[in-house]
Amino acid sequence: VLAIIGKIGTAGGTGYTIEFAGSAIRSLSMEGRMTVCNMAIEGGARAGLVAVDDKTIQYVKGRPLAPTGAEWDAAVSYWKTLHSDADAKFDRVVELQASEIVPQVTWGTSPEMVTTVGGRVPDPADAPSEVKRHDWTRALEYMGLKAGTPIADIPVDKVFIGSCT
């Protein structure tokens, strides 16, 4: 998800729902899919979704509050219609090849301040706008980092593992 946010920014999904699709998404467990969808808000989206498939249906089957009997059959029939049409037009399509995504890490104070673990802390002079230049400069000062420092050379003293969404 950090790779996506690095590409679209933290406001890239503003006003939208992000639909996650493709073989990498389909291969995720339901919990993995829910985690990815939950992180859509970090890209500015109102929600994230993955189209219903057999994995989704099997996950719901037999759970508390899941329909049963004829209601289950009707629900499954309806749920199978909840996917984008093959010829659907989207306002924006962002494609990433999961096999090409290397481990990502944020270097700054926002999820869009992301680079690869093998990357370097960026130079604010290379920022795409004056606003970003200012944001990057403030983040570097706050984080106590210097532009150009290899990410792998930054000592890690404390780590937070969790989710803010």
C-alpha positions as CSV (number, residue, x, y, z in Angstrom):
1,V,0.0,0.0,0.0
2,L,2.9,2.4,0.7
3,A,4.0,1.9,-3.0
4,I,0.5,3.0,-4.1
5,I,0.4,6.0,-1.8
6,G,3.9,6.9,-2.9
7,K,2.5,7.0,-6.4
8,I,-0.8,8.8,-5.8
9,G,0.0,10.7,-2.6
10,T,-2.1,11.0,0.5
11,A,-4.7,13.0,-1.4
12,G,-4.8,10.9,-4.6
13,G,-8.0,9.1,-3.7
14,T,-9.8,12.1,-2.3
15,G,-13.5,12.0,-3.3
16,Y,-13.2,8.4,-4.5
17,T,-13.3,4.8,-3.5
18,I,-10.3,2.8,-4.5
19,E,-10.9,-0.6,-6.1
20,F,-8.0,-3.0,-5.6
21,A,-7.8,-5.7,-8.3
22,G,-5.4,-8.1,-9.9
23,S,-3.8,-11.5,-9.2
24,A,-1.8,-10.2,-6.2
25,I,-4.9,-8.9,-4.5
26,R,-6.9,-12.0,-5.3
27,S,-4.1,-14.1,-3.7
28,L,-4.4,-12.3,-0.4
29,S,-6.3,-13.8,2.5
30,M,-9.5,-12.0,3.4
31,E,-7.7,-10.4,6.3
32,G,-5.0,-9.2,3.9
33,R,-7.6,-7.8,1.6
34,M,-9.3,-6.0,4.5
35,T,-6.0,-4.6,5.6
36,V,-5.3,-3.2,2.1
37,C,-8.8,-1.7,1.9
38,N,-8.5,-0.2,5.3
39,M,-5.3,1.6,4.2
40,A,-7.1,3.2,1.3
41,I,-8.0,6.1,3.6
42,E,-4.2,6.8,3.9
43,G,-4.4,7.6,0.2
44,G,-7.3,10.0,0.8
45,A,-10.1,7.6,-0.4
46,R,-13.4,7.3,1.5
47,A,-13.1,3.5,1.2
48,G,-11.3,0.7,-0.5
49,L,-12.9,-2.5,-2.0
50,V,-12.1,-5.8,-3.6
51,A,-14.8,-7.3,-5.8
52,V,-16.6,-10.3,-4.4
53,D,-15.2,-13.7,-5.4
54,D,-15.5,-17.3,-4.1
55,K,-12.9,-16.5,-1.4
56,T,-15.1,-13.7,-0.1
57,I,-18.2,-15.9,-0.2
58,Q,-16.5,-18.8,1.7
59,Y,-15.2,-16.3,4.3
60,V,-18.8,-15.1,5.0
61,K,-20.4,-18.5,4.9
62,G,-21.4,-19.8,8.3
63,R,-20.4,-16.6,10.2
64,P,-22.6,-15.0,12.8
65,L,-25.3,-12.9,11.1
66,A,-24.6,-14.5,7.7
67,P,-27.9,-15.4,5.9
68,T,-28.8,-19.1,5.7
69,G,-30.9,-21.3,3.5
70,A,-32.8,-19.6,0.7
71,E,-31.6,-16.2,2.0
72,W,-28.0,-17.3,1.6
73,D,-28.6,-18.5,-1.9
74,A,-30.2,-15.1,-2.8
75,A,-27.4,-13.2,-1.1
76,V,-24.7,-15.1,-3.0
77,S,-26.5,-14.6,-6.3
78,Y,-26.6,-10.8,-5.6
79,W,-23.0,-10.6,-4.2
80,K,-21.7,-12.2,-7.4
81,T,-23.0,-9.1,-9.3
82,L,-20.9,-6.8,-7.2
83,H,-17.9,-6.3,-9.5
84,S,-16.9,-3.7,-12.1
85,D,-18.1,-4.3,-15.6
86,A,-15.4,-5.4,-18.1
87,D,-15.9,-2.1,-20.0
88,A,-16.2,0.1,-16.9
89,K,-14.6,3.6,-17.2
90,F,-12.7,4.8,-14.3
91,D,-11.6,8.4,-13.5
92,R,-8.1,7.2,-12.9
93,V,-6.3,3.8,-13.2
94,V,-3.1,3.2,-11.3
95,E,-1.3,0.0,-12.1
96,L,1.6,-1.5,-10.2
97,Q,3.2,-4.9,-10.8
98,A,3.3,-6.6,-7.4
99,S,6.4,-8.6,-8.5
100,E,8.3,-5.3,-9.1
101,I,7.4,-3.8,-5.7
102,V,10.4,-4.0,-3.3
103,P,10.1,-3.3,0.4
104,Q,9.0,0.2,1.2
105,V,9.6,2.5,4.2
106,T,8.5,6.0,5.0
107,W,11.4,8.4,5.7
108,G,9.3,11.3,6.8
109,T,6.1,12.3,8.6
110,S,3.5,11.2,6.0
111,P,2.7,7.9,4.2
112,E,3.5,9.6,0.9
113,M,7.1,10.3,2.0
114,V,8.0,6.8,1.0
115,T,11.0,5.2,-0.7
116,T,12.4,1.7,-1.1
117,V,14.5,0.2,1.7
118,G,17.4,0.4,-0.7
119,G,16.7,4.0,-1.5
120,R,17.9,7.3,-0.1
121,V,16.4,10.2,1.8
122,P,15.3,12.6,-0.9
123,D,16.6,16.1,-1.4
124,P,14.0,18.8,-1.0
125,A,15.5,20.5,-4.0
126,D,14.1,17.6,-6.1
127,A,10.6,18.0,-4.7
128,P,7.9,18.3,-7.4
129,S,6.5,21.6,-6.0
130,E,7.3,24.4,-3.6
131,V,4.7,23.0,-1.2
132,K,6.3,19.6,-1.2
133,R,9.8,21.2,-0.9
134,H,8.6,22.9,2.3
135,D,7.0,19.7,3.6
136,W,10.1,17.6,2.9
137,T,12.3,20.2,4.5
138,R,10.2,20.2,7.7
139,A,10.0,16.4,7.8
140,L,13.8,16.1,7.4
141,E,14.3,18.6,10.3
142,Y,11.7,16.8,12.5
143,M,13.1,13.4,11.8
144,G,16.7,14.5,12.2
145,L,17.6,13.2,8.7
146,K,19.9,14.5,6.0
147,A,19.1,14.4,2.3
148,G,20.9,11.7,0.4
149,T,21.4,9.4,3.4
150,P,20.9,5.8,2.4
151,I,17.8,4.4,4.2
152,A,19.8,1.3,5.2
153,D,22.3,3.5,7.1
154,I,19.6,5.1,9.3
155,P,19.8,3.5,12.7
156,V,16.5,2.2,14.1
157,D,16.2,2.8,17.8
158,K,12.4,2.4,18.2
159,V,9.7,0.9,16.0
160,F,6.0,1.2,16.1
161,I,4.2,-1.7,14.6
162,G,0.5,-1.2,14.1
163,S,-2.0,0.7,12.0
164,C,-3.2,4.2,12.4
165,T,-6.4,3.5,10.3
